[in-house]
Amino acid sequence: MTSKKKAPPPPDYDPAAPLTDEEIKRLRPAREWFAEHGIPMPVPRGRPKANKVKSSVTVRFDDEILEHYKSGGPGWQTRMNDDLLNLVRKKSA
């Protein structure tokens, strides 16, 4: 099995150089390039964007409360959020 080594770039090559008008005219969406080469489009990494954004805050709880929620295993923060949300909705009704 032979490996194909690419030739090094020319000495005056600058990857940060602005694109020329000709290079800009040749640009096209990445999905076209991937399709042309028979490569599947990369899948975005990370958690999908939520419809409802939550706010990150720092809150201090009694140890007994944290132990109760954490004893339920993973997802304890979501369960705590759901319980608080239900309480707020009950009081608002």
PyMOL Python script that loads the backbone (N, CA, C, O; Angstrom):
from pymol import cmd

cmd.read_pdbstr("""\
ATOM      1  N   MET A   1       0.852  -1.177   0.000  1.00  0.00           N
ATOM      2  CA  MET A   1       0.000   0.000   0.000  1.00  0.00           C
ATOM      3  C   MET A   1       0.892   1.231   0.000  1.00  0.00           C
ATOM      4  O   MET A   1       1.743   1.392   0.874  1.00  0.00           O
ATOM      5  N   THR A   2       0.695   2.080  -0.964  1.00  0.00           N
ATOM      6  CA  THR A   2       1.510   3.292  -1.043  1.00  0.00           C
ATOM      7  C   THR A   2       0.723   4.471  -0.507  1.00  0.00           C
ATOM      8  O   THR A   2      -0.489   4.578  -0.695  1.00  0.00           O
ATOM      9  N   SER A   3       1.438   5.344   0.160  1.00  0.00           N
ATOM     10  CA  SER A   3       0.771   6.542   0.663  1.00  0.00           C
ATOM     11  C   SER A   3       1.015   7.677  -0.316  1.00  0.00           C
ATOM     12  O   SER A   3       2.095   7.817  -0.890  1.00  0.00           O
ATOM     13  N   LYS A   4      -0.024   8.482  -0.484  1.00  0.00           N
ATOM     14  CA  LYS A   4       0.090   9.620  -1.384  1.00  0.00           C
ATOM     15  C   LYS A   4       0.418  10.851  -0.556  1.00  0.00           C
ATOM     16  O   LYS A   4      -0.399  11.315   0.240  1.00  0.00           O
ATOM     17  N   LYS A   5       1.600  11.365  -0.749  1.00  0.00           N
ATOM     18  CA  LYS A   5       1.988  12.564  -0.018  1.00  0.00           C
ATOM     19  C   LYS A   5       1.744  13.771  -0.910  1.00  0.00           C
ATOM     20  O   LYS A   5       2.079  13.771  -2.095  1.00  0.00           O
ATOM     21  N   LYS A   6       1.157  14.788  -0.316  1.00  0.00           N
ATOM     22  CA  LYS A   6       0.929  16.017  -1.056  1.00  0.00           C
ATOM     23  C   LYS A   6       2.211  16.829  -1.086  1.00  0.00           C
ATOM     24  O   LYS A   6       3.017  16.802  -0.157  1.00  0.00           O
ATOM     25  N   ALA A   7       2.365  17.533  -2.159  1.00  0.00           N
ATOM     26  CA  ALA A   7       3.534  18.412  -2.264  1.00  0.00           C
ATOM     27  C   ALA A   7       3.365  19.564  -1.284  1.00  0.00           C
ATOM     28  O   ALA A   7       2.246  20.024  -1.058  1.00  0.00           O
ATOM     29  N   PRO A   8       4.457  20.033  -0.704  1.00  0.00           N
ATOM     30  CA  PRO A   8       4.341  21.158   0.224  1.00  0.00           C
ATOM     31  C   PRO A   8       3.866  22.405  -0.517  1.00  0.00           C
ATOM     32  O   PRO A   8       4.087  22.543  -1.720  1.00  0.00           O
ATOM     33  N   PRO A   9       3.214  23.306   0.204  1.00  0.00           N
ATOM     34  CA  PRO A   9       2.754  24.536  -0.450  1.00  0.00           C
ATOM     35  C   PRO A   9       3.944  25.389  -0.882  1.00  0.00           C
ATOM     36  O   PRO A   9       5.038  25.262  -0.333  1.00  0.00           O
ATOM     37  N   PRO A  10       3.725  26.252  -1.858  1.00  0.00           N
ATOM     38  CA  PRO A  10       4.827  27.113  -2.300  1.00  0.00           C
ATOM     39  C   PRO A  10       5.277  28.028  -1.154  1.00  0.00           C
ATOM     40  O   PRO A  10       4.500  28.300  -0.239  1.00  0.00           O
ATOM     41  N   PRO A  11       6.525  28.500  -1.202  1.00  0.00           N
ATOM     42  CA  PRO A  11       7.053  29.308  -0.099  1.00  0.00           C
ATOM     43  C   PRO A  11       6.266  30.597   0.149  1.00  0.00           C
ATOM     44  O   PRO A  11       6.251  31.104   1.271  1.00  0.00           O
ATOM     45  N   ASP A  12       5.611  31.132  -0.890  1.00  0.00           N
ATOM     46  CA  ASP A  12       4.871  32.387  -0.709  1.00  0.00           C
ATOM     47  C   ASP A  12       3.401  32.149  -0.333  1.00  0.00           C
ATOM     48  O   ASP A  12       2.613  33.095  -0.320  1.00  0.00           O
ATOM     49  N   TYR A  13       3.021  30.891  -0.025  1.00  0.00           N
ATOM     50  CA  TYR A  13       1.640  30.557   0.320  1.00  0.00           C
ATOM     51  C   TYR A  13       1.289  31.151   1.677  1.00  0.00           C
ATOM     52  O   TYR A  13       2.038  31.002   2.643  1.00  0.00           O
ATOM     53  N   ASP A  14       0.136  31.829   1.743  1.00  0.00           N
ATOM     54  CA  ASP A  14      -0.348  32.419   2.991  1.00  0.00           C
ATOM     55  C   ASP A  14      -1.790  31.986   3.188  1.00  0.00           C
ATOM     56  O   ASP A  14      -2.674  32.500   2.502  1.00  0.00           O
ATOM     57  N   PRO A  15      -2.065  31.042   4.116  1.00  0.00           N
ATOM     58  CA  PRO A  15      -3.440  30.565   4.303  1.00  0.00           C
ATOM     59  C   PRO A  15      -4.384  31.647   4.815  1.00  0.00           C
ATOM     60  O   PRO A  15      -5.601  31.495   4.716  1.00  0.00           O
ATOM     61  N   ALA A  16      -3.850  32.725   5.354  1.00  0.00           N
ATOM     62  CA  ALA A  16      -4.686  33.800   5.876  1.00  0.00           C
ATOM     63  C   ALA A  16      -4.896  34.923   4.865  1.00  0.00           C
ATOM     64  O   ALA A  16      -5.532  35.931   5.172  1.00  0.00           O
ATOM     65  N   ALA A  17      -4.365  34.747   3.674  1.00  0.00           N
ATOM     66  CA  ALA A  17      -4.507  35.795   2.653  1.00  0.00           C
ATOM     67  C   ALA A  17      -5.966  35.900   2.224  1.00  0.00           C
ATOM     68  O   ALA A  17      -6.655  34.884   2.136  1.00  0.00           O
ATOM     69  N   PRO A  18      -6.451  37.117   1.954  1.00  0.00           N
ATOM     70  CA  PRO A  18      -7.838  37.269   1.499  1.00  0.00           C
ATOM     71  C   PRO A  18      -8.058  36.569   0.159  1.00  0.00           C
ATOM     72  O   PRO A  18      -7.139  36.451  -0.652  1.00  0.00           O
ATOM     73  N   LEU A  19      -9.283  36.111  -0.058  1.00  0.00           N
ATOM     74  CA  LEU A  19      -9.608  35.448  -1.319  1.00  0.00           C
ATOM     75  C   LEU A  19      -9.619  36.458  -2.457  1.00  0.00           C
ATOM     76  O   LEU A  19      -9.986  37.621  -2.289  1.00  0.00           O
ATOM     77  N   THR A  20      -9.203  35.971  -3.619  1.00  0.00           N
ATOM     78  CA  THR A  20      -9.261  36.824  -4.808  1.00  0.00           C
ATOM     79  C   THR A  20     -10.681  36.792  -5.359  1.00  0.00           C
ATOM     80  O   THR A  20     -11.483  35.945  -4.965  1.00  0.00           O
ATOM     81  N   ASP A  21     -10.993  37.706  -6.263  1.00  0.00           N
ATOM     82  CA  ASP A  21     -12.320  37.719  -6.893  1.00  0.00           C
ATOM     83  C   ASP A  21     -12.591  36.403  -7.604  1.00  0.00           C
ATOM     84  O   ASP A  21     -13.710  35.893  -7.556  1.00  0.00           O
ATOM     85  N   GLU A  22     -11.585  35.852  -8.258  1.00  0.00           N
ATOM     86  CA  GLU A  22     -11.735  34.581  -8.969  1.00  0.00           C
ATOM     87  C   GLU A  22     -12.040  33.449  -7.988  1.00  0.00           C
ATOM     88  O   GLU A  22     -12.896  32.610  -8.269  1.00  0.00           O
ATOM     89  N   GLU A  23     -11.357  33.411  -6.846  1.00  0.00           N
ATOM     90  CA  GLU A  23     -11.609  32.381  -5.839  1.00  0.00           C
ATOM     91  C   GLU A  23     -13.026  32.517  -5.261  1.00  0.00           C
ATOM     92  O   GLU A  23     -13.696  31.515  -5.010  1.00  0.00           O
ATOM     93  N   ILE A  24     -13.465  33.738  -5.055  1.00  0.00           N
ATOM     94  CA  ILE A  24     -14.812  33.966  -4.534  1.00  0.00           C
ATOM     95  C   ILE A  24     -15.862  33.463  -5.515  1.00  0.00           C
ATOM     96  O   ILE A  24     -16.871  32.893  -5.101  1.00  0.00           O
ATOM     97  N   LYS A  25     -15.636  33.668  -6.812  1.00  0.00           N
ATOM     98  CA  LYS A  25     -16.582  33.203  -7.836  1.00  0.00           C
ATOM     99  C   LYS A  25     -16.680  31.685  -7.846  1.00  0.00           C
ATOM    100  O   LYS A  25     -17.728  31.136  -8.185  1.00  0.00           O
ATOM    101  N   ARG A  26     -15.590  30.991  -7.476  1.00  0.00           N
ATOM    102  CA  ARG A  26     -15.575  29.533  -7.502  1.00  0.00           C
ATOM    103  C   ARG A  26     -16.142  28.902  -6.230  1.00  0.00           C
ATOM    104  O   ARG A  26     -16.312  27.683  -6.180  1.00  0.00           O
ATOM    105  N   LEU A  27     -16.437  29.691  -5.213  1.00  0.00           N
ATOM    106  CA  LEU A  27     -16.974  29.148  -3.966  1.00  0.00           C
ATOM    107  C   LEU A  27     -18.351  28.537  -4.187  1.00  0.00           C
ATOM    108  O   LEU A  27     -19.124  29.007  -5.022  1.00  0.00           O
ATOM    109  N   ARG A  28     -18.651  27.482  -3.429  1.00  0.00           N
ATOM    110  CA  ARG A  28     -19.958  26.848  -3.497  1.00  0.00           C
ATOM    111  C   ARG A  28     -20.255  26.205  -2.151  1.00  0.00           C
ATOM    112  O   ARG A  28     -19.345  26.029  -1.341  1.00  0.00           O
ATOM    113  N   PRO A  29     -21.504  25.852  -1.899  1.00  0.00           N
ATOM    114  CA  PRO A  29     -21.853  25.262  -0.610  1.00  0.00           C
ATOM    115  C   PRO A  29     -21.102  23.949  -0.366  1.00  0.00           C
ATOM    116  O   PRO A  29     -20.849  23.183  -1.296  1.00  0.00           O
ATOM    117  N   ALA A  30     -20.758  23.708   0.876  1.00  0.00           N
ATOM    118  CA  ALA A  30     -20.019  22.492   1.242  1.00  0.00           C
ATOM    119  C   ALA A  30     -20.795  21.238   0.869  1.00  0.00           C
ATOM    120  O   ALA A  30     -20.200  20.238   0.468  1.00  0.00           O
ATOM    121  N   ARG A  31     -22.142  21.281   1.000  1.00  0.00           N
ATOM    122  CA  ARG A  31     -22.932  20.077   0.692  1.00  0.00           C
ATOM    123  C   ARG A  31     -22.717  19.642  -0.753  1.00  0.00           C
ATOM    124  O   ARG A  31     -22.745  18.446  -1.046  1.00  0.00           O
ATOM    125  N   GLU A  32     -22.501  20.606  -1.673  1.00  0.00           N
ATOM    126  CA  GLU A  32     -22.251  20.249  -3.077  1.00  0.00           C
ATOM    127  C   GLU A  32     -20.914  19.532  -3.210  1.00  0.00           C
ATOM    128  O   GLU A  32     -20.814  18.530  -3.919  1.00  0.00           O
ATOM    129  N   TRP A  33     -19.888  20.037  -2.534  1.00  0.00           N
ATOM    130  CA  TRP A  33     -18.564  19.426  -2.619  1.00  0.00           C
ATOM    131  C   TRP A  33     -18.598  18.017  -2.059  1.00  0.00           C
ATOM    132  O   TRP A  33     -18.060  17.088  -2.660  1.00  0.00           O
ATOM    133  N   PHE A  34     -19.249  17.857  -0.875  1.00  0.00           N
ATOM    134  CA  PHE A  34     -19.329  16.532  -0.259  1.00  0.00           C
ATOM    135  C   PHE A  34     -20.092  15.570  -1.166  1.00  0.00           C
ATOM    136  O   PHE A  34     -19.673  14.425  -1.333  1.00  0.00           O
ATOM    137  N   ALA A  35     -21.208  16.013  -1.757  1.00  0.00           N
ATOM    138  CA  ALA A  35     -22.003  15.156  -2.639  1.00  0.00           C
ATOM    139  C   ALA A  35     -21.187  14.751  -3.865  1.00  0.00           C
ATOM    140  O   ALA A  35     -21.223  13.595  -4.286  1.00  0.00           O
ATOM    141  N   GLU A  36     -20.458  15.697  -4.431  1.00  0.00           N
ATOM    142  CA  GLU A  36     -19.637  15.423  -5.618  1.00  0.00           C
ATOM    143  C   GLU A  36     -18.581  14.364  -5.332  1.00  0.00           C
ATOM    144  O   GLU A  36     -18.251  13.564  -6.208  1.00  0.00           O
ATOM    145  N   HIS A  37     -18.055  14.353  -4.133  1.00  0.00           N
ATOM    146  CA  HIS A  37     -17.005  13.399  -3.769  1.00  0.00           C
ATOM    147  C   HIS A  37     -17.552  12.146  -3.070  1.00  0.00           C
ATOM    148  O   HIS A  37     -16.787  11.297  -2.613  1.00  0.00           O
ATOM    149  N   GLY A  38     -18.890  12.041  -2.995  1.00  0.00           N
ATOM    150  CA  GLY A  38     -19.505  10.850  -2.417  1.00  0.00           C
ATOM    151  C   GLY A  38     -19.257  10.705  -0.923  1.00  0.00           C
ATOM    152  O   GLY A  38     -19.212   9.591  -0.403  1.00  0.00           O
ATOM    153  N   ILE A  39     -19.097  11.817  -0.240  1.00  0.00           N
ATOM    154  CA  ILE A  39     -18.835  11.801   1.203  1.00  0.00           C
ATOM    155  C   ILE A  39     -20.070  12.337   1.915  1.00  0.00           C
ATOM    156  O   ILE A  39     -20.604  13.375   1.523  1.00  0.00           O
ATOM    157  N   PRO A  40     -20.533  11.645   2.956  1.00  0.00           N
ATOM    158  CA  PRO A  40     -21.695  12.182   3.689  1.00  0.00           C
ATOM    159  C   PRO A  40     -21.324  13.475   4.418  1.00  0.00           C
ATOM    160  O   PRO A  40     -20.195  13.643   4.880  1.00  0.00           O
ATOM    161  N   MET A  41     -22.281  14.366   4.508  1.00  0.00           N
ATOM    162  CA  MET A  41     -22.049  15.623   5.228  1.00  0.00           C
ATOM    163  C   MET A  41     -21.750  15.324   6.693  1.00  0.00           C
ATOM    164  O   MET A  41     -22.401  14.468   7.291  1.00  0.00           O
ATOM    165  N   PRO A  42     -20.781  16.012   7.275  1.00  0.00           N
ATOM    166  CA  PRO A  42     -20.504  15.809   8.697  1.00  0.00           C
ATOM    167  C   PRO A  42     -21.719  16.190   9.541  1.00  0.00           C
ATOM    168  O   PRO A  42     -22.452  17.126   9.219  1.00  0.00           O
ATOM    169  N   VAL A  43     -21.911  15.446  10.622  1.00  0.00           N
ATOM    170  CA  VAL A  43     -23.019  15.705  11.536  1.00  0.00           C
ATOM    171  C   VAL A  43     -22.539  16.709  12.586  1.00  0.00           C
ATOM    172  O   VAL A  43     -21.463  16.536  13.158  1.00  0.00           O
ATOM    173  N   PRO A  44     -23.318  17.742  12.840  1.00  0.00           N
ATOM    174  CA  PRO A  44     -22.897  18.697  13.869  1.00  0.00           C
ATOM    175  C   PRO A  44     -22.714  17.995  15.213  1.00  0.00           C
ATOM    176  O   PRO A  44     -23.473  17.092  15.562  1.00  0.00           O
ATOM    177  N   ARG A  45     -21.707  18.419  15.951  1.00  0.00           N
ATOM    178  CA  ARG A  45     -21.441  17.822  17.256  1.00  0.00           C
ATOM    179  C   ARG A  45     -22.188  18.563  18.350  1.00  0.00           C
ATOM    180  O   ARG A  45     -22.642  19.693  18.171  1.00  0.00           O
ATOM    181  N   GLY A  46     -22.300  17.898  19.474  1.00  0.00           N
ATOM    182  CA  GLY A  46     -22.892  18.537  20.638  1.00  0.00           C
ATOM    183  C   GLY A  46     -24.389  18.326  20.723  1.00  0.00           C
ATOM    184  O   GLY A  46     -24.997  17.650  19.893  1.00  0.00           O
ATOM    185  N   ARG A  47     -24.949  18.913  21.726  1.00  0.00           N
ATOM    186  CA  ARG A  47     -26.368  18.794  21.999  1.00  0.00           C
ATOM    187  C   ARG A  47     -27.162  19.636  20.999  1.00  0.00           C
ATOM    188  O   ARG A  47     -26.757  20.753  20.677  1.00  0.00           O
ATOM    189  N   PRO A  48     -28.288  19.115  20.507  1.00  0.00           N
ATOM    190  CA  PRO A  48     -29.115  19.919  19.600  1.00  0.00           C
ATOM    191  C   PRO A  48     -29.621  21.179  20.304  1.00  0.00           C
ATOM    192  O   PRO A  48     -29.810  21.181  21.520  1.00  0.00           O
ATOM    193  N   LYS A  49     -29.834  22.223  19.555  1.00  0.00           N
ATOM    194  CA  LYS A  49     -30.346  23.472  20.112  1.00  0.00           C
ATOM    195  C   LYS A  49     -31.753  23.247  20.654  1.00  0.00           C
ATOM    196  O   LYS A  49     -32.600  22.647  19.993  1.00  0.00           O
ATOM    197  N   ALA A  50     -31.984  23.734  21.858  1.00  0.00           N
ATOM    198  CA  ALA A  50     -33.291  23.582  22.492  1.00  0.00           C
ATOM    199  C   ALA A  50     -34.246  24.655  21.994  1.00  0.00           C
ATOM    200  O   ALA A  50     -33.836  25.766  21.658  1.00  0.00           O
ATOM    201  N   ASN A  51     -35.536  24.300  21.951  1.00  0.00           N
ATOM    202  CA  ASN A  51     -36.541  25.286  21.577  1.00  0.00           C
ATOM    203  C   ASN A  51     -36.668  26.351  22.650  1.00  0.00           C
ATOM    204  O   ASN A  51     -36.834  27.534  22.354  1.00  0.00           O
ATOM    205  N   LYS A  52     -36.589  25.918  23.895  1.00  0.00           N
ATOM    206  CA  LYS A  52     -36.668  26.838  25.023  1.00  0.00           C
ATOM    207  C   LYS A  52     -35.299  26.886  25.673  1.00  0.00           C
ATOM    208  O   LYS A  52     -34.780  25.859  26.112  1.00  0.00           O
ATOM    209  N   VAL A  53     -34.724  28.046  25.737  1.00  0.00           N
ATOM    210  CA  VAL A  53     -33.406  28.199  26.333  1.00  0.00           C
ATOM    211  C   VAL A  53     -33.559  28.366  27.839  1.00  0.00           C
ATOM    212  O   VAL A  53     -34.446  29.079  28.309  1.00  0.00           O
ATOM    213  N   LYS A  54     -32.688  27.702  28.586  1.00  0.00           N
ATOM    214  CA  LYS A  54     -32.698  27.818  30.035  1.00  0.00           C
ATOM    215  C   LYS A  54     -31.558  28.734  30.456  1.00  0.00           C
ATOM    216  O   LYS A  54     -30.561  28.875  29.748  1.00  0.00           O
ATOM    217  N   SER A  55     -31.719  29.349  31.610  1.00  0.00           N
ATOM    218  CA  SER A  55     -30.694  30.240  32.138  1.00  0.00           C
ATOM    219  C   SER A  55     -29.841  29.494  33.149  1.00  0.00           C
ATOM    220  O   SER A  55     -30.350  28.700  33.941  1.00  0.00           O
ATOM    221  N   SER A  56     -28.554  29.752  33.116  1.00  0.00           N
ATOM    222  CA  SER A  56     -27.638  29.154  34.076  1.00  0.00           C
ATOM    223  C   SER A  56     -27.497  30.099  35.269  1.00  0.00           C
ATOM    224  O   SER A  56     -27.202  31.284  35.110  1.00  0.00           O
ATOM    225  N   VAL A  57     -27.714  29.554  36.461  1.00  0.00           N
ATOM    226  CA  VAL A  57     -27.608  30.347  37.683  1.00  0.00           C
ATOM    227  C   VAL A  57     -26.879  29.536  38.751  1.00  0.00           C
ATOM    228  O   VAL A  57     -26.734  28.319  38.627  1.00  0.00           O
ATOM    229  N   THR A  58     -26.430  30.209  39.782  1.00  0.00           N
ATOM    230  CA  THR A  58     -25.846  29.537  40.929  1.00  0.00           C
ATOM    231  C   THR A  58     -26.838  29.648  42.077  1.00  0.00           C
ATOM    232  O   THR A  58     -27.265  30.743  42.441  1.00  0.00           O
ATOM    233  N   VAL A  59     -27.198  28.499  42.643  1.00  0.00           N
ATOM    234  CA  VAL A  59     -28.181  28.449  43.717  1.00  0.00           C
ATOM    235  C   VAL A  59     -27.622  27.560  44.823  1.00  0.00           C
ATOM    236  O   VAL A  59     -26.922  26.585  44.549  1.00  0.00           O
ATOM    237  N   ARG A  60     -27.925  27.889  46.037  1.00  0.00           N
ATOM    238  CA  ARG A  60     -27.478  27.078  47.178  1.00  0.00           C
ATOM    239  C   ARG A  60     -28.691  26.348  47.758  1.00  0.00           C
ATOM    240  O   ARG A  60     -29.686  26.973  48.126  1.00  0.00           O
ATOM    241  N   PHE A  61     -28.595  24.996  47.836  1.00  0.00           N
ATOM    242  CA  PHE A  61     -29.659  24.173  48.387  1.00  0.00           C
ATOM    243  C   PHE A  61     -29.144  23.431  49.619  1.00  0.00           C
ATOM    244  O   PHE A  61     -27.940  23.217  49.768  1.00  0.00           O
ATOM    245  N   ASP A  62     -30.058  23.043  50.491  1.00  0.00           N
ATOM    246  CA  ASP A  62     -29.693  22.193  51.628  1.00  0.00           C
ATOM    247  C   ASP A  62     -29.200  20.852  51.092  1.00  0.00           C
ATOM    248  O   ASP A  62     -29.647  20.391  50.042  1.00  0.00           O
ATOM    249  N   ASP A  63     -28.269  20.228  51.828  1.00  0.00           N
ATOM    250  CA  ASP A  63     -27.739  18.928  51.406  1.00  0.00           C
ATOM    251  C   ASP A  63     -28.834  17.884  51.263  1.00  0.00           C
ATOM    252  O   ASP A  63     -28.774  17.043  50.367  1.00  0.00           O
ATOM    253  N   GLU A  64     -29.837  17.927  52.138  1.00  0.00           N
ATOM    254  CA  GLU A  64     -30.924  16.949  52.101  1.00  0.00           C
ATOM    255  C   GLU A  64     -31.668  17.009  50.758  1.00  0.00           C
ATOM    256  O   GLU A  64     -32.045  15.974  50.209  1.00  0.00           O
ATOM    257  N   ILE A  65     -31.872  18.205  50.242  1.00  0.00           N
ATOM    258  CA  ILE A  65     -32.563  18.371  48.958  1.00  0.00           C
ATOM    259  C   ILE A  65     -31.708  17.784  47.832  1.00  0.00           C
ATOM    260  O   ILE A  65     -32.205  17.035  46.991  1.00  0.00           O
ATOM    261  N   LEU A  66     -30.426  18.131  47.825  1.00  0.00           N
ATOM    262  CA  LEU A  66     -29.546  17.617  46.771  1.00  0.00           C
ATOM    263  C   LEU A  66     -29.427  16.095  46.833  1.00  0.00           C
ATOM    264  O   LEU A  66     -29.467  15.430  45.798  1.00  0.00           O
ATOM    265  N   GLU A  67     -29.283  15.543  48.032  1.00  0.00           N
ATOM    266  CA  GLU A  67     -29.187  14.083  48.175  1.00  0.00           C
ATOM    267  C   GLU A  67     -30.445  13.404  47.643  1.00  0.00           C
ATOM    268  O   GLU A  67     -30.370  12.363  46.991  1.00  0.00           O
ATOM    269  N   HIS A  68     -31.610  14.008  47.928  1.00  0.00           N
ATOM    270  CA  HIS A  68     -32.874  13.442  47.444  1.00  0.00           C
ATOM    271  C   HIS A  68     -32.882  13.364  45.917  1.00  0.00           C
ATOM    272  O   HIS A  68     -33.191  12.313  45.355  1.00  0.00           O
ATOM    273  N   TYR A  69     -32.551  14.447  45.251  1.00  0.00           N
ATOM    274  CA  TYR A  69     -32.597  14.462  43.779  1.00  0.00           C
ATOM    275  C   TYR A  69     -31.484  13.626  43.173  1.00  0.00           C
ATOM    276  O   TYR A  69     -31.717  12.890  42.214  1.00  0.00           O
ATOM    277  N   LYS A  70     -30.281  13.729  43.714  1.00  0.00           N
ATOM    278  CA  LYS A  70     -29.151  12.970  43.159  1.00  0.00           C
ATOM    279  C   LYS A  70     -29.324  11.469  43.354  1.00  0.00           C
ATOM    280  O   LYS A  70     -28.803  10.682  42.563  1.00  0.00           O
ATOM    281  N   SER A  71     -30.046  11.061  44.394  1.00  0.00           N
ATOM    282  CA  SER A  71     -30.255   9.624  44.634  1.00  0.00           C
ATOM    283  C   SER A  71     -31.071   8.981  43.513  1.00  0.00           C
ATOM    284  O   SER A  71     -31.057   7.760  43.357  1.00  0.00           O
ATOM    285  N   GLY A  72     -31.774   9.790  42.741  1.00  0.00           N
ATOM    286  CA  GLY A  72     -32.555   9.281  41.613  1.00  0.00           C
ATOM    287  C   GLY A  72     -31.709   9.016  40.380  1.00  0.00           C
ATOM    288  O   GLY A  72     -32.221   8.530  39.371  1.00  0.00           O
ATOM    289  N   GLY A  73     -30.414   9.329  40.447  1.00  0.00           N
ATOM    290  CA  GLY A  73     -29.513   9.068  39.331  1.00  0.00           C
ATOM    291  C   GLY A  73     -29.452  10.224  38.350  1.00  0.00           C
ATOM    292  O   GLY A  73     -29.895  11.334  38.646  1.00  0.00           O
ATOM    293  N   PRO A  74     -28.892   9.947  37.167  1.00  0.00           N
ATOM    294  CA  PRO A  74     -28.738  11.003  36.152  1.00  0.00           C
ATOM    295  C   PRO A  74     -30.080  11.652  35.821  1.00  0.00           C
ATOM    296  O   PRO A  74     -31.126  11.004  35.841  1.00  0.00           O
ATOM    297  N   GLY A  75     -30.021  12.924  35.523  1.00  0.00           N
ATOM    298  CA  GLY A  75     -31.228  13.670  35.201  1.00  0.00           C
ATOM    299  C   GLY A  75     -31.817  14.373  36.414  1.00  0.00           C
ATOM    300  O   GLY A  75     -32.936  14.883  36.362  1.00  0.00           O
ATOM    301  N   TRP A  76     -31.056  14.399  37.513  1.00  0.00           N
ATOM    302  CA  TRP A  76     -31.593  14.989  38.742  1.00  0.00           C
ATOM    303  C   TRP A  76     -31.885  16.469  38.589  1.00  0.00           C
ATOM    304  O   TRP A  76     -32.838  16.973  39.182  1.00  0.00           O
ATOM    305  N   GLN A  77     -31.082  17.174  37.805  1.00  0.00           N
ATOM    306  CA  GLN A  77     -31.327  18.609  37.621  1.00  0.00           C
ATOM    307  C   GLN A  77     -32.620  18.845  36.841  1.00  0.00           C
ATOM    308  O   GLN A  77     -33.365  19.782  37.130  1.00  0.00           O
ATOM    309  N   THR A  78     -32.878  17.997  35.859  1.00  0.00           N
ATOM    310  CA  THR A  78     -34.112  18.104  35.083  1.00  0.00           C
ATOM    311  C   THR A  78     -35.319  17.810  35.972  1.00  0.00           C
ATOM    312  O   THR A  78     -36.334  18.502  35.897  1.00  0.00           O
ATOM    313  N   ARG A  79     -35.202  16.776  36.817  1.00  0.00           N
ATOM    314  CA  ARG A  79     -36.308  16.462  37.737  1.00  0.00           C
ATOM    315  C   ARG A  79     -36.551  17.617  38.706  1.00  0.00           C
ATOM    316  O   ARG A  79     -37.697  17.956  39.002  1.00  0.00           O
ATOM    317  N   MET A  80     -35.469  18.217  39.195  1.00  0.00           N
ATOM    318  CA  MET A  80     -35.617  19.349  40.107  1.00  0.00           C
ATOM    319  C   MET A  80     -36.297  20.512  39.389  1.00  0.00           C
ATOM    320  O   MET A  80     -37.181  21.159  39.951  1.00  0.00           O
ATOM    321  N   ASN A  81     -35.888  20.777  38.159  1.00  0.00           N
ATOM    322  CA  ASN A  81     -36.493  21.847  37.369  1.00  0.00           C
ATOM    323  C   ASN A  81     -37.986  21.573  37.159  1.00  0.00           C
ATOM    324  O   ASN A  81     -38.813  22.474  37.298  1.00  0.00           O
ATOM    325  N   ASP A  82     -38.322  20.329  36.825  1.00  0.00           N
ATOM    326  CA  ASP A  82     -39.730  19.972  36.600  1.00  0.00           C
ATOM    327  C   ASP A  82     -40.565  20.164  37.859  1.00  0.00           C
ATOM    328  O   ASP A  82     -41.676  20.690  37.802  1.00  0.00           O
ATOM    329  N   ASP A  83     -40.021  19.732  39.002  1.00  0.00           N
ATOM    330  CA  ASP A  83     -40.756  19.901  40.261  1.00  0.00           C
ATOM    331  C   ASP A  83     -40.977  21.372  40.584  1.00  0.00           C
ATOM    332  O   ASP A  83     -42.070  21.761  40.994  1.00  0.00           O
ATOM    333  N   LEU A  84     -39.953  22.186  40.403  1.00  0.00           N
ATOM    334  CA  LEU A  84     -40.093  23.622  40.665  1.00  0.00           C
ATOM    335  C   LEU A  84     -41.081  24.266  39.695  1.00  0.00           C
ATOM    336  O   LEU A  84     -41.884  25.111  40.089  1.00  0.00           O
ATOM    337  N   LEU A  85     -41.017  23.867  38.439  1.00  0.00           N
ATOM    338  CA  LEU A  85     -41.946  24.406  37.436  1.00  0.00           C
ATOM    339  C   LEU A  85     -43.379  24.042  37.769  1.00  0.00           C
ATOM    340  O   LEU A  85     -44.271  24.884  37.661  1.00  0.00           O
ATOM    341  N   ASN A  86     -43.618  22.796  38.174  1.00  0.00           N
ATOM    342  CA  ASN A  86     -44.978  22.365  38.567  1.00  0.00           C
ATOM    343  C   ASN A  86     -45.469  23.178  39.757  1.00  0.00           C
ATOM    344  O   ASN A  86     -46.634  23.575  39.800  1.00  0.00           O
ATOM    345  N   LEU A  87     -44.584  23.430  40.728  1.00  0.00           N
ATOM    346  CA  LEU A  87     -44.962  24.216  41.895  1.00  0.00           C
ATOM    347  C   LEU A  87     -45.333  25.652  41.504  1.00  0.00           C
ATOM    348  O   LEU A  87     -46.317  26.202  42.000  1.00  0.00           O
ATOM    349  N   VAL A  88     -44.545  26.248  40.616  1.00  0.00           N
ATOM    350  CA  VAL A  88     -44.826  27.606  40.155  1.00  0.00           C
ATOM    351  C   VAL A  88     -46.163  27.647  39.424  1.00  0.00           C
ATOM    352  O   VAL A  88     -46.944  28.579  39.615  1.00  0.00           O
ATOM    353  N   ARG A  89     -46.433  26.643  38.588  1.00  0.00           N
ATOM    354  CA  ARG A  89     -47.677  26.627  37.822  1.00  0.00           C
ATOM    355  C   ARG A  89     -48.890  26.423  38.736  1.00  0.00           C
ATOM    356  O   ARG A  89     -49.950  27.002  38.499  1.00  0.00           O
ATOM    357  N   LYS A  90     -48.736  25.603  39.775  1.00  0.00           N
ATOM    358  CA  LYS A  90     -49.830  25.395  40.732  1.00  0.00           C
ATOM    359  C   LYS A  90     -50.150  26.692  41.460  1.00  0.00           C
ATOM    360  O   LYS A  90     -51.317  27.039  41.637  1.00  0.00           O
ATOM    361  N   LYS A  91     -49.116  27.404  41.880  1.00  0.00           N
ATOM    362  CA  LYS A  91     -49.335  28.655  42.621  1.00  0.00           C
ATOM    363  C   LYS A  91     -49.889  29.750  41.734  1.00  0.00           C
ATOM    364  O   LYS A  91     -50.592  30.643  42.206  1.00  0.00           O
ATOM    365  N   SER A  92     -49.569  29.684  40.434  1.00  0.00           N
ATOM    366  CA  SER A  92     -50.050  30.701  39.493  1.00  0.00           C
ATOM    367  C   SER A  92     -51.514  30.464  39.106  1.00  0.00           C
ATOM    368  O   SER A  92     -52.218  31.393  38.709  1.00  0.00           O
ATOM    369  N   ALA A  93     -51.952  29.235  39.224  1.00  0.00           N
ATOM    370  CA  ALA A  93     -53.324  28.880  38.794  1.00  0.00           C
ATOM    371  C   ALA A  93     -54.374  29.325  39.789  1.00  0.00           C
ATOM    372  O   ALA A  93     -55.565  29.100  39.571  1.00  0.00           O
TER     373      ALA A  93
END
""", "prot")
cmd.dss("prot")
cmd.show_as("cartoon", "prot")
cmd.util.cbc("prot")
cmd.orient("prot")
